[in-house]
Structure formats: C-alpha cells, structure tokens
Amino acid sequence: MSKTALITGAAQGIGKAIALKLAGKGFQIGIADLPQQSEKAEELIAQLKSSYPNVKAPIFVPVDVSKRDSVFTAVDKVASHFGSLHVMVNNAGIASVSKILDATPEQLNQVMNINVGGVLYGTQAAVSKFIELNRGGDYTPSTVENPPKQIIGKIINCCSIAGNQAFPILSLYSASKFAVKALTQASAKELSSLGITCNSYAPGIVLTPMWDYIDSQLSEVNGLPIGENLKRNIDNIALKRGETPEDVAGLVGFLASEDSNYITGQNIAVDGGISYV
Ligand code: NAD
C-alpha cells in the first residue's frame, strides 16, 4: 500500500520539487498552500496525475500555516482523503528582509507566525494523526527494554543555512530558522520514543521566487544590481553554482524514505558546501 506525504508550501519552488520527488518514490501526495496558490497547485496535480496514473490522485488543501486551526483542518482532509498519513514536510516559509534597527513588530510577528508557527502546528497536527492512524491512539513511549517496533511517522522541517549562521539584513528570517532547528531537536527528543523521527533540511541559495524576492530586497538595501548578490556569493559555494529546488528535494526524498529510519534530531545542510567554504 502506498504511503502518504503532506507537503506545505508545495505549489511552487522547493515544495513543488519535493512533491514531485516523493511522488516518484511512490507516495500519495497532499499539496498544502495558500488559497491564492490553487491554480499552481492544480497544475502540479495535473502533472503528477499524468506521470503517476496508477497512484491515487493528489489533493490540494488550502492552508495558512500561521493559523493552527487551518493546519489541523488541512492535515485532517489529507488523512481522510487517503486514509493514511506517514510523512509531514513543514516546508512553507517566507523571507523577511530588514536591518536589525529597522525591524518592526509586524515583520517579527509575520515571519515567526509563518516560519515557526507553521512548523509547530504542522508537527502537532501530523503527530496526532500518526498516533491515531498508525499506533491505534497509543501515546505510551517506548523504552530501552521495548524500543519502537517501527517508524510510524516522519516530520521533516525546512530550516536554512540562515538557521546555522545569522546573516546581516536577514536577522528576523535567521531568528525564525534558528527556532525551526530548535523545534526539530525538541520534537526528536520528545517524539522519537513514539516511533516518530524529526529532522530538518538546510538549503543554501535556492533559485526560487523567494530568492528573487530576497535578491530584490538586498539590492534595495546594498545598492547592488539585481542578480549581483548571487554572483558575489557563487564563489563562496564549493560546487560553484546556485542551488536548484531538485537539489533540496533529493535530501528530502532520503529523509522521507526508510533508508533514514535511524536518523532523528538532525539539521542537514544541502547547500553546495557554502557553509564550509
Ligand atoms: P517560495 O516563495 O518559492 O515558495 C514558498 C511557498 O510557501 C509558496 O508556495 C507560498 O505560497 C507558500 N506559503 C507562504 N506562506 C504560507 C502560509 N502562511 N501558509 C501556507 N503556505 C505559505 O519559496 P522557496 O524558496 O520554495 O522556500 C521554501 C522553503 O525553503 C521556505 O521555508 C524557505 O524559508 C526555505 N529556504 C529557501 C531558500 C532559498 O534560497 N530559496 C534557502 C533556504 C531555505
């Protein structure tokens, strides 16, 4: 029987590449994104249907990940549609660009509610489904004498290289991604004994609409022409090219698979070596 994965922010960019990767690995796919992304989500569904006609058709669920109820409803819809849930990818996020002295309460609340709240609520909603559907409602933690017999669910969160190192002008974004790393570690410590692993992926500079936005905002602040911020950073990337959404999806495919069953609490960089150059 096919397993089911729900990916937030899957209508475009990294989330879309993850949906395609996981579908290629045989997962049934729930695509969660803002209601205004429904057209892009339906295009992705058409693409997935024609590529994988023998798998139950993907479903789009509108969600605002910054709202707890909205996330619980989306998770519920996907689990009811497929009758199962095994992998939750908390991918949705936004960039926030400002100098530290200019950052406003509104910017702080927005980036924290989406990037951190989205991960927290996605984890809460998915875990309650994992336990209900895959563990018969049993919340009793396993012990050394009686370790988890199987992995019943996987939480995969989107962090960033900005979650390992703070970057100027991206202070609020960095703060949110440091928090995602903390939630990932805490979730792993609290949930692994229930047979649920929790890891995060930390991309570098990924060429998506989000990077275009960051680039345009950075240009306004540092005066560099559009595109120049990437050129100046390429030399810091060991692999000497910008990252594609597919580069990220490869790691997430591994984290969603049984090959990663003994990995939990990790924040894994997929950044072309930018962190180490
Ligand atoms: P993107 O802007 O191309 O896609 C983000 C998706 O998330 C969009 O479809 C958007 O509609 C959705 N989204 C935004 N707010 C939402 C909300 N409140 N509720 C539901 N969905 C929402 O960005 P991307 O580059 O694909 O980024 C995906 C993830 O990767 C984000 O968490 C981002 O922080 C992270 N990331 C991106 C980069 C990069 O360079 N692009 C680097 C490191 C980490």
Residues whose N, C-alpha, C, O or C-beta is under 5 A from the ligand:
A	BS01	NAD	G9 A10 A11 Q12 G13 I14 G15 D33 L34 Q37 V63 D64 V65 S66 N91 A92 G93 I94 I114 C158 C159 S160 I161 P203 G204 I205 V206 T208 P209 M210 W211
